[in-house]
Amino acid sequence: MPDVIIIGLGPAGASAAIYLCRANRRALLVGKDFGALQKAEKIENYFGLEEPISGEALAHRGLEQARSLGAEILFSEALDLSWEPDGFRLLTGEGEASAPCVILATGASRRTLPIPGLAALEGHGVSYCAVCDAFFYRGRSVGVLGAGDYALHEAAHLLPVAGGVTLFTNGAPVPEGMDPRLSAVTEPLASLVGEEQLSSVRLADGREVPVEGLFVALGSAGAGDFARKLGAEVKNGSIVVDDSMQTAVPGLFAAGDCTGGLLQVSTAVGDGARAAMGVLRYLREAGK
Ligand SMILES: Cc1cc2nc3c(=O)[nH]c(=O)nc-3n(C[C@H](O)[C@H](O)[C@H](O)COP(=O)(O)OP(=O)(O)OC[C@H]3O[C@@H](n4cnc5c(N)ncnc54)[C@H](O)[C@@H]3O)c2cc1C
C-alpha cells in the first residue's frame, strides 16, 4: 500500500511526489493527462529555464524526475474517492488503491456550461455531488449532465435512490455500455427552467423534460468534487486548506490550482512541497 495517493500529474502533484519519495515514502501518482500545462505552448517565467519550454515538455520532465526518485505512476482517470476506517480508497478506470493520506492536485476545474438558469439554480435542484445530495431526490425524477465515465458513475449512485434517471449528453453520443435503466437525451440543452426550484430541462429543439434535480458531471471529477464528497470545504470553486495544505478532513491535502491563488507553475510547485511536508508530519504523528 502506498503512504500517499496523489491525484494529478501536474507541477503540484509531481512536486509533492518528489519531496515524499526523497523522504523515503511510497507515493502513487494518478492522473489522466498533463493538465493545464498540456495547453501551454511556451513557459518562460519559471525559475531556471534558460530557454522557453513547452508546457507539455516541462510537465514530462517533472513526472520523469518523480519516477526516477521512486514514485509509482498510473495514467488513469480518478472516478471516486471515499474514506474507510483503514484510510482513503480511490477508484480509477484501472482499479482501486488505498492509502492513509491523499493529496488532491487536479488543477483548476471549470466544468460547467453557460446554460441560462444553471448558475441561478445551484443548490435549488442543480448539484455537483450525487453521493452528497442523492438522498434529497428519493423517488423523484433527476438528470445527470455529462457523457463520460464520471457521469455514468454519478448516475449509478442515483439509480437506487431516485425515481428515474435521465442522462443528458448535451450533443454527445450515448456512452457505450450505459446502464439500461438510464434513459438518455442527446439533444443539446437550451436552458434550465424553475423559479425557486428546478422543474425541467429545456432542450434546443424546444422540448421540455421534467426533472427535479440535475447533477452536473461534465468531463472528469475534479478536486472540488472529491473534497465535497468527503466533507472538506470548497469556497468559490477552490478547496480550503490550512498552512500545511491540509483540508478540514484529516489526512486529505490539496495543492496547486485547485486551492486557488496565483494559478502559476511556481505556486503549484511550492504548494506541492508544502503538502508533502504536511503529509510527512501527519504520517509521523499517526505513527505510520
Ligand atoms: C494555456 C495556458 C498557459 C499557461 N501559461 C503559464 C505560464 O506561462 N507560466 C506559468 O507559470 N503558468 C502558466 N499556466 C498555468 C499553469 O499551467 C498552472 O498553474 C499549473 O499547471 C497548475 O498546476 P497543477 O498541478 O495545480 O494542475 P495541472 O497542471 O492542471 O494538473 C492537473 C492534473 O490533474 C489531473 N486530473 C484532473 N482530474 C483528474 C481525474 N478525475 N482523474 C485523474 N487525473 C485528473 C490532470 O490529468 C493533471 O495531471 C498556463 C495555463 C494554461 C492553461
The ligand as an SDF file (V2000), in Angstrom:
LIG
                    3D

 53 58  0  0  0  0  0  0  0  0999 V2000
   -2.8050   27.9560  -21.8290 C   0  0  0  0  0  0  0  0  0  0  0  0
   -2.1040   28.0710  -20.5090 C   0  0  0  0  0  0  0  0  0  0  0  0
   -0.8960   28.7410  -20.4240 C   0  0  0  0  0  0  0  0  0  0  0  0
   -0.2320   28.8470  -19.1780 C   0  0  0  0  0  0  0  0  0  0  0  0
    0.9610   29.5010  -19.1290 N   0  0  0  0  0  0  0  0  0  0  0  0
    1.6430   29.5850  -17.9590 C   0  0  0  0  0  0  0  0  0  0  0  0
    2.9030   30.2280  -17.8900 C   0  0  0  0  0  0  0  0  0  0  0  0
    3.4120   30.7510  -18.8690 O   0  0  0  0  0  0  0  0  0  0  0  0
    3.5430   30.2460  -16.6830 N   0  0  0  0  0  0  0  0  0  0  0  0
    3.0060   29.6760  -15.5630 C   0  0  0  0  0  0  0  0  0  0  0  0
    3.6480   29.7050  -14.5010 O   0  0  0  0  0  0  0  0  0  0  0  0
    1.8030   29.0610  -15.6030 N   0  0  0  0  0  0  0  0  0  0  0  0
    1.1010   29.0000  -16.7730 C   0  0  0  0  0  0  0  0  0  0  0  0
   -0.1180   28.3880  -16.8190 N   0  0  0  0  0  0  0  0  0  0  0  0
   -0.7110   27.8770  -15.5660 C   0  0  0  0  0  0  0  0  0  0  0  0
   -0.0980   26.5380  -15.1320 C   0  0  0  0  0  0  0  0  0  0  0  0
   -0.1360   25.6250  -16.2080 O   0  0  0  0  0  0  0  0  0  0  0  0
   -0.8690   26.0110  -13.9290 C   0  0  0  0  0  0  0  0  0  0  0  0
   -0.9100   26.9820  -12.9150 O   0  0  0  0  0  0  0  0  0  0  0  0
   -0.2380   24.7520  -13.3630 C   0  0  0  0  0  0  0  0  0  0  0  0
   -0.1040   23.7460  -14.3610 O   0  0  0  0  0  0  0  0  0  0  0  0
   -1.0860   24.1980  -12.2000 C   0  0  0  0  0  0  0  0  0  0  0  0
   -0.5490   23.0060  -11.7600 O   0  0  0  0  0  0  0  0  0  0  0  0
   -1.4420   21.9120  -11.0030 P   0  0  0  0  0  0  0  0  0  0  0  0
   -0.5140   20.7800  -10.7230 O   0  0  0  0  0  0  0  0  0  0  0  0
   -2.1560   22.5530   -9.8890 O   0  0  0  0  0  0  0  0  0  0  0  0
   -2.5780   21.4770  -12.0390 O   0  0  0  0  0  0  0  0  0  0  0  0
   -2.4520   20.9280  -13.5300 P   0  0  0  0  0  0  0  0  0  0  0  0
   -1.1340   21.2340  -14.1270 O   0  0  0  0  0  0  0  0  0  0  0  0
   -3.6700   21.4270  -14.2370 O   0  0  0  0  0  0  0  0  0  0  0  0
   -2.5450   19.3260  -13.3680 O   0  0  0  0  0  0  0  0  0  0  0  0
   -3.7420   18.7230  -13.0240 C   0  0  0  0  0  0  0  0  0  0  0  0
   -3.5610   17.2140  -13.0810 C   0  0  0  0  0  0  0  0  0  0  0  0
   -4.7370   16.5970  -12.5300 O   0  0  0  0  0  0  0  0  0  0  0  0
   -5.1470   15.5250  -13.3700 C   0  0  0  0  0  0  0  0  0  0  0  0
   -6.5750   15.2770  -13.1810 N   0  0  0  0  0  0  0  0  0  0  0  0
   -7.6050   16.1610  -13.0810 C   0  0  0  0  0  0  0  0  0  0  0  0
   -8.7630   15.4970  -12.8390 N   0  0  0  0  0  0  0  0  0  0  0  0
   -8.4460   14.1700  -12.8000 C   0  0  0  0  0  0  0  0  0  0  0  0
   -9.1930   12.9800  -12.5930 C   0  0  0  0  0  0  0  0  0  0  0  0
  -10.5070   12.9770  -12.3580 N   0  0  0  0  0  0  0  0  0  0  0  0
   -8.5390   11.7970  -12.6550 N   0  0  0  0  0  0  0  0  0  0  0  0
   -7.1970   11.7470  -12.8660 C   0  0  0  0  0  0  0  0  0  0  0  0
   -6.4460   12.8480  -13.0580 N   0  0  0  0  0  0  0  0  0  0  0  0
   -7.0600   14.0340  -13.0190 C   0  0  0  0  0  0  0  0  0  0  0  0
   -4.7850   16.0000  -14.7630 C   0  0  0  0  0  0  0  0  0  0  0  0
   -4.7370   14.8910  -15.6410 O   0  0  0  0  0  0  0  0  0  0  0  0
   -3.4160   16.6250  -14.4840 C   0  0  0  0  0  0  0  0  0  0  0  0
   -2.4320   15.6010  -14.4580 O   0  0  0  0  0  0  0  0  0  0  0  0
   -0.8060   28.2680  -18.0180 C   0  0  0  0  0  0  0  0  0  0  0  0
   -2.0070   27.5790  -18.1180 C   0  0  0  0  0  0  0  0  0  0  0  0
   -2.6730   27.4890  -19.3300 C   0  0  0  0  0  0  0  0  0  0  0  0
   -3.9850   26.7450  -19.4200 C   0  0  0  0  0  0  0  0  0  0  0  0
  1  2  1  0
  2  3  1  0
  2 52  2  0
  3  4  2  0
  4  5  1  0
  4 50  1  0
  5  6  2  0
  6  7  1  0
  6 13  1  0
  7  8  2  0
  7  9  1  0
  9 10  1  0
 10 11  2  0
 10 12  1  0
 12 13  2  0
 13 14  1  0
 14 15  1  0
 14 50  1  0
 15 16  1  0
 16 17  1  0
 16 18  1  0
 18 19  1  0
 18 20  1  0
 20 21  1  0
 20 22  1  0
 22 23  1  0
 23 24  1  0
 24 25  2  0
 24 26  1  0
 24 27  1  0
 27 28  1  0
 28 29  2  0
 28 30  1  0
 28 31  1  0
 31 32  1  0
 32 33  1  0
 33 34  1  0
 33 48  1  0
 34 35  1  0
 35 36  1  0
 35 46  1  0
 36 37  1  0
 36 45  1  0
 37 38  2  0
 38 39  1  0
 39 40  1  0
 39 45  2  0
 40 41  1  0
 40 42  2  0
 42 43  1  0
 43 44  2  0
 44 45  1  0
 46 47  1  0
 46 48  1  0
 48 49  1  0
 50 51  2  0
 51 52  1  0
 52 53  1  0
M  END
$$$$
